[in-house]
């Protein structure tokens, strides 16, 4: 029986993925084989020796100590694309709110209450809330992953001009992108061109403060910046300075902070990007399925600390090795197995940065001795046997 621990409320559709005959849910720290999490902070958590995987029901993994997990041979999964449509729709709302002052207009109407001259005042004062149309304006999309592509394609349908920038765009992503999206060679080219700029990249040490004072100075006067990716991508002090100098017209973000609250030109949304019933279910189901395939078959899909490693089962047992990406490791693993007189039916190895993962299917279920020997190797962080 495998133990799953949930550190946040997980949609029932996700929990239902785990067969009751082989899985149970636990709240006991240290007893879990895998953890399902949304926003709970795991950075200071002590992990039990039996913890094999953590799945984040969402795209960002900033709340998980990924480097520490890798050193312990723990695979960290996320669910890219599962909440993409929900975020796309909220970005659309952000675009509309930044071009048409609907929110302050509604607040003004509510402040009038049931005044007898309501209709008259509306006609007299509605000009205070004149906005602009999105049609014909240029949207700059920074990051063309699952969400960025949907936003870019939606903007094309709104008759906007769209320019995108992503030096790491995948071939699959490129196929999904509308042909009408122009490709920029640099971040600076997007900032100089766009009336609206929306960010859709992960938060990493390389992307922290991606938009700071020097980038904001490149933006068109009166442009709007939207951030529905991560708060740390934008330097808040620089944004406030740009707003005060009227370099940009607005900042719309899904990541409120005390520094931004109540400031002119700032629209704060309480982190609602993935807060739809559909997105929560999609993320939960995807996270559960990733854990099940890893725990039962050793396959890895959508890990942030290892590449995808998926191989059909063959032979009578499978060895799953999480190890450092060092020279001759693959030869070392296969050589140790061969010395025991065990035939390798199939093998797959992939690496990502300083870590790698190897699946080995063998022709006998009697592999505990070789697994124990492999575990003693300093460069091998975890060995699992699946029969």
VOPAGU-2260 file (C-alpha; in pm, 1 decimal, decimal comma):
REM VOPAGU-2260
SITE   aa  ch    i         X         Y         Z
SITE  UNK   A    0       0,0       0,0       0,0
SITE  UNK   A    1     140,1     337,4    -103,6
SITE  UNK   A    2      80,7     646,1     110,5
SITE  UNK   A    3     -18,0     979,9     -44,4
SITE  UNK   A    4     -11,2    1294,5     168,4
SITE  UNK   A    5    -205,8    1604,9      61,4
SITE  UNK   A    6     -78,0    1935,3     198,8
SITE  UNK   A    7    -361,9    2140,6      48,2
SITE  UNK   A    8    -717,0    2072,3     -49,3
SITE  UNK   A    9    -696,7    1873,6    -371,8
SITE  UNK   A   10    -992,0    1843,8    -608,4
SITE  UNK   A   11   -1184,1    1519,4    -565,5
SITE  UNK   A   12   -1136,1    1436,1    -933,2
SITE  UNK   A   13    -764,0    1413,7    -866,4
SITE  UNK   A   14    -792,0    1207,2    -550,2
SITE  UNK   A   15   -1023,1     965,6    -731,9
SITE  UNK   A   16    -738,5     873,8    -967,3
SITE  UNK   A   17    -567,0     669,9    -694,7
SITE  UNK   A   18    -697,9     309,1    -682,3
SITE  UNK   A   19    -813,0     230,1    -327,9
SITE  UNK   A   20    -667,8    -118,7    -350,4
SITE  UNK   A   21    -310,5       8,9    -368,6
SITE  UNK   A   22    -315,9     366,4    -232,9
SITE  UNK   A   23    -421,9     533,9      86,8
SITE  UNK   A   24    -412,7     892,9     208,6
SITE  UNK   A   25    -218,4     983,0     518,7
SITE  UNK   A   26    -162,4    1291,8     731,9
SITE  UNK   A   27     135,1    1140,0     913,0
SITE  UNK   A   28     457,3    1324,0     839,3
SITE  UNK   A   29     735,8    1091,3     732,4
SITE  UNK   A   30     505,2     807,9     630,7
SITE  UNK   A   31     431,5     932,1     280,0
SITE  UNK   A   32     555,6     783,0     -45,7
SITE  UNK   A   33     444,0    1092,3    -234,9
SITE  UNK   A   34     309,7    1440,1    -161,9
SITE  UNK   A   35      39,2    1632,0    -346,0
SITE  UNK   A   36      59,4    2007,3    -293,5
SITE  UNK   A   37     -72,0    2334,3    -428,1
SITE  UNK   A   38      45,8    2644,7    -239,9
SITE  UNK   A   39     178,1    2503,0      90,8
SITE  UNK   A   40     539,2    2601,9     158,8
SITE  UNK   A   41     766,6    2296,0     174,6
SITE  UNK   A   42    1097,7    2480,7     191,8
SITE  UNK   A   43    1156,4    2411,7     561,1
SITE  UNK   A   44     985,9    2071,9     570,1
SITE  UNK   A   45    1179,5    1763,4     675,1
SITE  UNK   A   46    1129,2    1485,5     421,4
SITE  UNK   A   47    1105,3    1122,6     527,0
SITE  UNK   A   48    1346,1     870,9     377,7
SITE  UNK   A   49    1057,7     700,9     199,2
SITE  UNK   A   50     941,6    1009,2      12,1
SITE  UNK   A   51     984,1     940,1    -358,0
SITE  UNK   A   52     802,3    1222,8    -531,9
SITE  UNK   A   53     623,8    1555,6    -489,8
SITE  UNK   A   54     360,9    1673,2    -736,7
SITE  UNK   A   55     255,5    2036,4    -750,8
SITE  UNK   A   56    -100,7    2080,1    -879,5
SITE  UNK   A   57       0,5    2388,8   -1075,2
SITE  UNK   A   58     285,7    2515,8   -1288,8
SITE  UNK   A   59     509,5    2703,8   -1043,5
SITE  UNK   A   60     726,4    2514,7    -795,4
SITE  UNK   A   61     870,7    2807,2    -598,8
SITE  UNK   A   62     722,8    2661,5    -279,2
SITE  UNK   A   63     922,6    2339,4    -317,5
SITE  UNK   A   64    1297,3    2306,0    -239,4
SITE  UNK   A   65    1377,6    2144,4    -571,8
SITE  UNK   A   66    1755,7    2139,8    -527,0
SITE  UNK   A   67    1725,8    1966,5    -189,4
SITE  UNK   A   68    1477,8    1719,4    -338,2
SITE  UNK   A   69    1718,3    1632,1    -617,2
SITE  UNK   A   70    1998,4    1560,8    -371,4
SITE  UNK   A   71    1762,8    1322,0    -191,9
SITE  UNK   A   72    1652,2    1149,6    -512,9
SITE  UNK   A   73    1301,3    1294,6    -491,5
SITE  UNK   A   74    1132,1    1373,6    -823,3
SITE  UNK   A   75     938,7    1702,8    -834,7
SITE  UNK   A   76     648,0    1718,4   -1079,7
SITE  UNK   A   77     431,9    2007,8   -1193,3
SITE  UNK   A   78     132,7    2034,0   -1424,6
SITE  UNK   A   79     220,7    2265,8   -1714,0
SITE  UNK   A   80     -75,4    2364,9   -1926,0
SITE  UNK   A   81    -342,3    2224,7   -1695,4
SITE  UNK   A   82    -451,7    2571,5   -1585,5
SITE  UNK   A   83    -352,7    2751,9   -1905,5
SITE  UNK   A   84    -704,4    2830,8   -2022,6
SITE  UNK   A   85    -802,6    2972,8   -1684,5
SITE  UNK   A   86    -501,9    3205,0   -1681,0
SITE  UNK   A   87    -561,7    3302,8   -2044,1
SITE  UNK   A   88    -915,1    3414,3   -1963,2
SITE  UNK   A   89    -798,1    3619,0   -1665,0
SITE  UNK   A   90    -532,0    3785,1   -1880,5
SITE  UNK   A   91    -813,5    3883,5   -2116,5
SITE  UNK   A   92    -997,6    4033,8   -1818,9
SITE  UNK   A   93    -678,9    4221,7   -1728,9
SITE  UNK   A   94    -648,7    4359,2   -2080,9
SITE  UNK   A   95   -1009,1    4476,1   -2075,7
SITE  UNK   A   96    -979,3    4632,3   -1730,0
SITE  UNK   A   97    -666,4    4819,7   -1834,0
SITE  UNK   A   98    -824,4    4955,9   -2152,4
SITE  UNK   A   99   -1176,0    5024,3   -2025,9
SITE  UNK   A  100   -1205,6    5160,8   -1666,9
SITE  UNK   A  101   -1494,1    4929,8   -1587,0
SITE  UNK   A  102   -1397,9    4865,0   -1225,2
SITE  UNK   A  103   -1383,3    5231,2   -1114,5
SITE  UNK   A  104   -1697,0    5300,5   -1319,0
SITE  UNK   A  105   -1887,7    5029,0   -1134,3
SITE  UNK   A  106   -1755,7    5158,1    -802,2
SITE  UNK   A  107   -1878,6    5507,6    -892,5
SITE  UNK   A  108   -2224,7    5380,9    -979,9
SITE  UNK   A  109   -2243,9    5191,5    -651,2
SITE  UNK   A  110   -2143,4    5506,3    -463,3
SITE  UNK   A  111   -2449,7    5685,9    -602,8
SITE  UNK   A  112   -2682,2    5431,5    -445,0
SITE  UNK   A  113   -3046,4    5482,0    -541,7
SITE  UNK   A  114   -3024,5    5855,1    -603,8
SITE  UNK   A  115   -3329,7    5989,0    -782,7
SITE  UNK   A  116   -3114,5    6160,9   -1044,5
SITE  UNK   A  117   -2906,4    5849,5   -1114,7
SITE  UNK   A  118   -2984,2    5832,6   -1487,5
SITE  UNK   A  119   -2915,8    6202,9   -1533,4
SITE  UNK   A  120   -2582,0    6188,2   -1353,7
SITE  UNK   A  121   -2477,1    5885,6   -1554,1
SITE  UNK   A  122   -2531,3    6072,1   -1879,5
SITE  UNK   A  123   -2355,9    6381,5   -1748,1
SITE  UNK   A  124   -2048,9    6212,1   -1602,1
SITE  UNK   A  125   -1989,5    5890,8   -1797,9
SITE  UNK   A  126   -1724,7    6069,3   -2002,7
SITE  UNK   A  127   -1498,5    6032,5   -1697,3
SITE  UNK   A  128   -1467,2    5665,6   -1785,4
SITE  UNK   A  129   -1384,7    5679,7   -2154,4
SITE  UNK   A  130   -1142,3    5405,2   -2248,8
SITE  UNK   A  131    -965,2    5266,4   -2553,2
SITE  UNK   A  132   -1025,3    4960,1   -2769,5
SITE  UNK   A  133    -792,7    4663,3   -2793,9
SITE  UNK   A  134    -850,3    4623,0   -3167,0
SITE  UNK   A  135    -550,6    4740,7   -3363,5
SITE  UNK   A  136    -326,9    4774,6   -3058,1
SITE  UNK   A  137      -5,3    4575,8   -3022,0
SITE  UNK   A  138      27,7    4307,9   -2755,4
SITE  UNK   A  139     374,9    4190,4   -2661,0
SITE  UNK   A  140     388,6    3837,1   -2519,2
SITE  UNK   A  141     703,4    3747,1   -2326,9
SITE  UNK   A  142     722,1    3368,7   -2299,0
SITE  UNK   A  143     547,7    3140,2   -2547,1
SITE  UNK   A  144     475,8    2835,1   -2339,2
SITE  UNK   A  145     132,1    2681,8   -2281,2
SITE  UNK   A  146     -22,8    3004,0   -2148,3
SITE  UNK   A  147     165,7    3252,1   -2363,7
SITE  UNK   A  148      57,1    3075,5   -2682,2
SITE  UNK   A  149    -309,3    3080,1   -2580,3
SITE  UNK   A  150    -290,1    3449,8   -2493,3
SITE  UNK   A  151    -114,0    3534,0   -2820,5
SITE  UNK   A  152    -364,5    3340,5   -3030,8
SITE  UNK   A  153    -657,7    3497,2   -2843,4
SITE  UNK   A  154    -518,8    3845,3   -2907,3
SITE  UNK   A  155    -499,9    3766,2   -3278,9
SITE  UNK   A  156    -869,9    3677,8   -3268,2
SITE  UNK   A  157    -934,4    4017,3   -3104,9
SITE  UNK   A  158    -773,0    4183,2   -3409,8
SITE  UNK   A  159    -470,4    4293,1   -3210,3
SITE  UNK   A  160    -121,7    4300,8   -3354,3
SITE  UNK   A  161      83,7    4044,5   -3162,4
SITE  UNK   A  162     459,1    4019,6   -3119,3
SITE  UNK   A  163     610,2    3736,0   -2916,0
SITE  UNK   A  164     949,3    3669,1   -2764,2
SITE  UNK   A  165    1078,4    3335,2   -2638,6
SITE  UNK   A  166    1433,3    3222,8   -2717,6
SITE  UNK   A  167    1354,2    2874,5   -2585,9
SITE  UNK   A  168    1027,7    2805,4   -2767,5
SITE  UNK   A  169     982,8    2437,0   -2842,9
SITE  UNK   A  170     895,9    2292,6   -3181,6
SITE  UNK   A  171     558,8    2170,5   -3051,2
SITE  UNK   A  172     480,5    2515,7   -2913,7
SITE  UNK   A  173     576,6    2682,3   -3239,8
SITE  UNK   A  174     329,7    2462,6   -3428,8
SITE  UNK   A  175      47,4    2580,5   -3199,2
SITE  UNK   A  176     124,4    2949,7   -3243,5
SITE  UNK   A  177     -78,8    3153,4   -3492,2
SITE  UNK   A  178     113,1    3249,6   -3804,6
SITE  UNK   A  179       1,4    3605,7   -3746,6
SITE  UNK   A  180     218,0    3634,5   -3435,1
SITE  UNK   A  181     538,8    3816,6   -3520,7
SITE  UNK   A  182     858,9    3689,3   -3361,4
SITE  UNK   A  183    1085,7    3935,5   -3185,5
SITE  UNK   A  184    1458,8    3876,6   -3164,5
SITE  UNK   A  185    1491,0    4031,3   -2818,5
SITE  UNK   A  186    1300,2    4136,9   -2509,7
SITE  UNK   A  187    1388,4    4496,6   -2587,3
SITE  UNK   A  188    1221,8    4474,8   -2928,6
SITE  UNK   A  189     894,2    4369,1   -2764,8
SITE  UNK   A  190     904,4    4643,5   -2504,5
SITE  UNK   A  191     966,5    4916,6   -2762,8
SITE  UNK   A  192     683,1    4795,9   -2986,2
SITE  UNK   A  193     391,4    4697,7   -2763,7
SITE  UNK   A  194      98,6    4895,2   -2624,8
SITE  UNK   A  195      39,1    4609,9   -2380,3
SITE  UNK   A  196     305,4    4370,4   -2249,8
SITE  UNK   A  197     212,4    4043,8   -2079,2
SITE  UNK   A  198     465,4    3813,4   -1909,1
SITE  UNK   A  199     442,8    3433,4   -1914,5
SITE  UNK   A  200     778,3    3291,6   -1801,7
SITE  UNK   A  201     873,5    3090,5   -1490,9
SITE  UNK   A  202    1045,0    3259,2   -1198,3
SITE  UNK   A  203    1409,9    3148,7   -1185,2
SITE  UNK   A  204    1729,2    3318,6   -1070,4
SITE  UNK   A  205    1776,5    3421,2   -1434,6
SITE  UNK   A  206    1428,2    3574,7   -1473,6
SITE  UNK   A  207    1397,4    3743,1   -1132,9
SITE  UNK   A  208    1333,4    4116,2   -1190,6
SITE  UNK   A  209    1311,7    4049,1   -1562,1
SITE  UNK   A  210    1124,9    4378,7   -1589,3
SITE  UNK   A  211    1318,1    4644,5   -1396,4
SITE  UNK   A  212    1386,9    5016,2   -1441,8
SITE  UNK   A  213    1597,7    4979,2   -1757,0
SITE  UNK   A  214    1332,4    4766,7   -1927,3
SITE  UNK   A  215    1045,7    4994,5   -1824,8
SITE  UNK   A  216    1224,6    5291,5   -1980,1
SITE  UNK   A  217    1209,4    5112,0   -2315,0
SITE  UNK   A  218     831,2    5077,1   -2306,8
SITE  UNK   A  219     608,7    5307,1   -2507,5
SITE  UNK   A  220     471,1    5602,5   -2315,5
SITE  UNK   A  221     124,7    5505,8   -2195,8
SITE  UNK   A  222     179,8    5130,0   -2232,0
SITE  UNK   A  223      36,9    4877,9   -1987,0
SITE  UNK   A  224     227,8    4593,7   -1818,7
SITE  UNK   A  225      45,8    4274,9   -1716,8
SITE  UNK   A  226     192,1    4006,2   -1491,7
SITE  UNK   A  227      -1,6    3684,7   -1437,9
SITE  UNK   A  228     309,8    3465,2   -1410,6
SITE  UNK   A  229     501,9    3538,0   -1086,6
SITE  UNK   A  230     541,3    3846,6    -870,5
SITE  UNK   A  231     921,3    3833,6    -859,5
SITE  UNK   A  232     947,2    3880,3   -1235,9
SITE  UNK   A  233     872,7    4251,4   -1199,5
SITE  UNK   A  234    1063,4    4495,5    -979,4
SITE  UNK   A  235     782,0    4669,4    -793,2
SITE  UNK   A  236     969,4    4988,8    -700,6
SITE  UNK   A  237    1063,8    5040,4   -1062,7
SITE  UNK   A  238     703,5    4992,4   -1175,3
SITE  UNK   A  239     577,1    5245,5    -922,4
SITE  UNK   A  240     841,1    5493,8   -1036,7
SITE  UNK   A  241     742,8    5439,2   -1401,1
SITE  UNK   A  242     378,1    5494,4   -1315,0
SITE  UNK   A  243     457,0    5811,4   -1116,6
SITE  UNK   A  244     657,2    5946,6   -1410,7
SITE  UNK   A  245     371,6    5846,8   -1644,9
SITE  UNK   A  246     616,2    5639,8   -1848,1
SITE  UNK   A  247     359,7    5359,8   -1837,6
SITE  UNK   A  248     -14,5    5391,9   -1787,2
SITE  UNK   A  249     -92,0    5084,3   -1582,4
SITE  UNK   A  250      25,8    4769,5   -1411,5
SITE  UNK   A  251    -212,5    4474,4   -1378,3
SITE  UNK   A  252     -91,9    4185,5   -1163,7
SITE  UNK   A  253    -226,2    3871,0   -1003,6
SITE  UNK   A  254      28,4    3903,9    -722,8
SITE  UNK   A  255     -70,9    4171,2    -468,1
SITE  UNK   A  256     179,5    4316,1    -223,7
SITE  UNK   A  257     171,7    4590,9      40,7
SITE  UNK   A  258     400,6    4804,0    -175,7
SITE  UNK   A  259     150,9    4800,6    -463,0
SITE  UNK   A  260    -175,1    4828,3    -269,0
SITE  UNK   A  261    -365,4    5148,8    -327,4
SITE  UNK   A  262    -118,0    5292,8    -577,6
SITE  UNK   A  263    -239,4    5491,6    -878,6
SITE  UNK   A  264    -238,6    5291,8   -1199,5
SITE  UNK   A  265    -207,2    4954,7   -1026,2
SITE  UNK   A  266    -479,1    4692,2   -1059,5
SITE  UNK   A  267    -439,8    4410,3    -808,5
SITE  UNK   A  268    -610,3    4072,6    -846,9
SITE  UNK   A  269    -589,7    3827,5    -552,0
SITE  UNK   A  270    -399,0    3546,0    -728,0
SITE  UNK   A  271    -700,0    3411,4    -916,2
SITE  UNK   A  272    -517,2    3291,0   -1228,1
SITE  UNK   A  273    -587,4    2921,7   -1174,1
SITE  UNK   A  274    -890,2    2967,2    -948,8
SITE  UNK   A  275   -1154,3    2801,1   -1159,4
SITE  UNK   A  276   -1326,2    2470,6   -1089,1
SITE  UNK   A  277   -1203,3    2337,2   -1420,6
SITE  UNK   A  278    -840,0    2436,3   -1367,2
SITE  UNK   A  279    -826,1    2295,1   -1015,9
SITE  UNK   A  280    -964,2    1963,8   -1142,3
SITE  UNK   A  281    -729,7    1956,2   -1441,7
SITE  UNK   A  282    -424,2    2022,9   -1223,1
SITE  UNK   A  283    -526,5    1767,3    -961,5
SITE  UNK   A  284    -593,2    1494,0   -1217,2
SITE  UNK   A  285    -269,0    1559,8   -1404,1
SITE  UNK   A  286     -61,9    1564,9   -1083,6
SITE  UNK   A  287    -218,8    1240,0    -963,4
SITE  UNK   A  288    -158,5    1065,6   -1293,9
SITE  UNK   A  289     205,7    1175,0   -1296,6
SITE  UNK   A  290     256,4    1032,2    -947,4
SITE  UNK   A  291      81,6     704,8   -1030,0
SITE  UNK   A  292     286,4     647,4   -1345,8
SITE  UNK   A  293     607,0     720,3   -1155,6
SITE  UNK   A  294     526,8     510,0    -850,4
SITE  UNK   A  295     396,0     212,9   -1050,3
SITE  UNK   A  296     612,6     224,7   -1363,5
SITE  UNK   A  297     904,1     456,2   -1284,6
SITE  UNK   A  298     808,9     680,5   -1576,1
SITE  UNK   A  299     871,0    1053,7   -1552,5
SITE  UNK   A  300     651,7    1311,0   -1724,2
SITE  UNK   A  301     667,1    1683,6   -1645,5
SITE  UNK   A  302     931,3    1677,8   -1373,5
SITE  UNK   A  303    1113,9    2002,6   -1306,3
SITE  UNK   A  304    1436,2    1837,4   -1187,8
SITE  UNK   A  305    1459,5    1557,1   -1444,4
SITE  UNK   A  306    1373,9    1520,9   -1814,5
SITE  UNK   A  307    1084,8    1311,9   -1942,6
SITE  UNK   A  308    1182,3     944,9   -1927,7
SITE  UNK   A  309     903,1     713,7   -2045,6
SITE  UNK   A  310     954,9     350,9   -2148,2
SITE  UNK   A  311     707,8      66,8   -2201,3
SITE  UNK   A  312     744,6    -215,4   -1952,3
SITE  UNK   A  313     930,9    -528,6   -2056,2
SITE  UNK   A  314    1114,2    -805,9   -1874,1
SITE  UNK   A  315    1021,0    -917,1   -1521,6
SITE  UNK   A  316    1150,2    -626,1   -1314,2
SITE  UNK   A  317    1242,6    -262,1   -1356,7
SITE  UNK   A  318    1528,2     -74,7   -1190,5
SITE  UNK   A  319    1476,3     302,0   -1161,3
SITE  UNK   A  320    1797,3     492,7   -1091,9
SITE  UNK   A  321    1808,4     863,0   -1001,1
SITE  UNK   A  322    2176,4     960,1   -1020,6
SITE  UNK   A  323    2422,2    1237,0   -1089,7
SITE  UNK   A  324    2503,2    1314,7   -1449,4
SITE  UNK   A  325    2866,8    1207,8   -1446,3
SITE  UNK   A  326    3080,7    1029,8   -1707,7
SITE  UNK   A  327    3051,8     650,6   -1745,4
SITE  UNK   A  328    2755,2     621,7   -1508,2
SITE  UNK   A  329    2542,6     438,3   -1763,4
SITE  UNK   A  330    2823,8     192,9   -1836,6
SITE  UNK   A  331    2875,7     152,0   -1462,5
SITE  UNK   A  332    2510,2      64,5   -1400,0
SITE  UNK   A  333    2480,0    -176,8   -1691,9
SITE  UNK   A  334    2816,0    -332,9   -1610,0
SITE  UNK   A  335    2717,3    -404,6   -1249,5
SITE  UNK   A  336    2394,1    -566,1   -1367,9
SITE  UNK   A  337    2575,7    -780,0   -1625,1
SITE  UNK   A  338    2827,3    -899,6   -1365,6
SITE  UNK   A  339    2538,9   -1054,2   -1173,7
SITE  UNK   A  340    2446,3   -1258,5   -1480,8
SITE  UNK   A  341    2127,9   -1053,6   -1533,2
SITE  UNK   A  342    2017,2    -983,1   -1887,2
SITE  UNK   A  343    1905,0    -629,8   -1972,2
SITE  UNK   A  344    1584,7    -639,2   -2178,2
SITE  UNK   A  345    1558,8    -264,1   -2232,0
SITE  UNK   A  346    1725,0      54,6   -2110,0
SITE  UNK   A  347    1660,8     428,6   -2131,9
SITE  UNK   A  348    1873,6     712,1   -1994,8
SITE  UNK   A  349    1815,7    1087,0   -1999,4
SITE  UNK   A  350    1995,4    1373,1   -1827,4
SITE  UNK   A  351    1912,5    1729,3   -1729,5
SITE  UNK   A  352    2183,6    1949,1   -1589,2
SITE  UNK   A  353    2371,5    1776,1   -1309,2
SITE  UNK   A  354    2119,2    1494,4   -1265,1
SITE  UNK   A  355    2009,5    1198,1   -1474,9
SITE  UNK   A  356    1762,0     912,0   -1465,2
SITE  UNK   A  357    1796,6     559,0   -1596,1
SITE  UNK   A  358    1531,0     291,9   -1644,3
SITE  UNK   A  359    1650,4     -67,8   -1682,4
SITE  UNK   A  360    1418,0    -361,1   -1752,6
SITE  UNK   A  361    1572,1    -700,3   -1671,4
SITE  UNK   A  362    1476,4   -1063,7   -1727,0
SITE  UNK   A  363    1444,3   -1166,4   -1362,6
SITE  UNK   A  364    1249,7   -1042,9   -1059,0
SITE  UNK   A  365    1544,6   -1130,7    -831,9
SITE  UNK   A  366    1715,0    -791,2    -840,9
SITE  UNK   A  367    1718,9    -678,2    -478,0
SITE  UNK   A  368    2084,9    -771,1    -438,0
SITE  UNK   A  369    2194,0    -566,5    -738,9
SITE  UNK   A  370    1968,7    -281,0    -625,5
SITE  UNK   A  371    2136,8    -283,1    -285,1
SITE  UNK   A  372    2478,2    -272,5    -451,4
SITE  UNK   A  373    2374,7      18,7    -672,2
SITE  UNK   A  374    2246,3     211,7    -368,7
SITE  UNK   A  375    2594,9     201,0    -219,1
SITE  UNK   A  376    2739,7     398,7    -510,0
SITE  UNK   A  377    2794,9     763,5    -405,4
SITE  UNK   A  378    2676,5     907,7    -736,5
SITE  UNK   A  379    2347,0     715,5    -728,1
SITE  UNK   A  380    2089,1     904,6    -521,8
SITE  UNK   A  381    1798,1     657,9    -530,2
SITE  UNK   A  382    1726,8     314,1    -670,4
SITE  UNK   A  383    1375,7     173,2    -690,1
SITE  UNK   A  384    1269,3    -176,1    -789,2
SITE  UNK   A  385     933,2    -231,2    -960,3
SITE  UNK   A  386     813,4    -583,4   -1032,6
